[in-house]
């Protein structure tokens, strides 16, 4: 992963973690609400979203477009807050 991709991934992780903390979500509580709204997701998904930078190196990337939209809606934020 180059420096720009690494910085972008680190920014994503930091912002998502901060937003979840501001809204008093633990991984478990966020997952519960996410599953109630969207009918899917696992603890592993939440964990992966919070450490996406390490996954880019292994050929994986950010959540899908639909999942990103779901995360934004679940957190009740505007997209630019996360990116």
N, C-alpha and C positions, 0 to 999 in steps of 0.2 A: 504494500500500500504506500502510495507517495504521501508527502507531507500534507498536501491540500486535502486529500481524501481522509487522512488521519485526523486532521483538524476539524473537518466537517463532521466526521463521525463522533468525535469527542464532544463537539458542540451539541449535536443531537442528544447524546447520552446525558450530558449535563442539564440541558433544558428539560428533557422528559423527567429526569429525576427530580429537578427543582419543582416542576409543575405538580408532580404527584405529591411531593412533600407539602407544598403550599395548600393543596386541597385535602390534606390529611389522609392520603391513600397509602396503604401498604401494598405490596404486590398482591397479597391475598384479597384485600378489600377492592382493589381496582379490578382484579380478575372477576370477582363476584358480580360487580356492576356491569362490566363489559359482557360477561356471559348472559346476564339477564337481558341486556339490550340487543345483543348481536348473535346470541346462541352458540358461541364458539369461543375457543381460546383455552390455553393451558398456562400453568405456572411457568413452564419452560418458555412459552411465548413472551410473557412479561419480562422474564429474566433476560431473554435474548434481545428484546427491544432496549433494555437498559444497558446493554453492553454490545451494541451493534458494531462498534469499531473493530472489535477482535474478530468478529465474524466476516467482515469484508476480506480480511486476509485469507480466510478459508473458502472463498468463493461465494459466500452468502452476502446479502446486502440488507438494505432497509426493508421494513414491512411492505407488503403490496400497497398499491394505491388505495384500494378499498379499505384495507386495514388502517392505513394512515388516516383516512377520512373518519373511520370509526373511532380511532384514538382521539382525534381532534374533537369530535362530537361528544365523546364520553367525558373528556376533560372540560368541555364547554369553553373552548378557546377559539381564537381566530388562527388560521393556519400560519400566519407570519410569526406568531408567538413561538411556535415550535421550531421554525426554520430560520 
